[in-house]
Amino acid sequence: SAGELGPETERPLHQVTVARFWAGKYEITREQWRVVAQWPKVKIELKPDPSSFKDDDKLPVETVSWYEAQEFCARLTQRTGRPY
């Protein structure tokens, strides 16, 4: 229905183009985060293990800020040459 499209201030609808980028299919695990956190920083330091759940390295990392996620992606991009 029209109400599901959002408030009137979000109109008119228009097409948006996003540049190509790589994205993971699954959540980043604590183990993967720890590896990338050891790579050279781009803008900010990363805590090696920001998760509050410490019992399984295969669990997804959580309690990560937007800025930390951006740094993680920047390090992947720097390391692989592919935009993340």
Summary of the structure (lengths in Angstrom):
residues: 84
radius of gyration: 17.2
end to end distance: 34.4
largest distance: 48.8
contacts: 165
relative contact order: 0.20
helix: 36%
strand: 2%
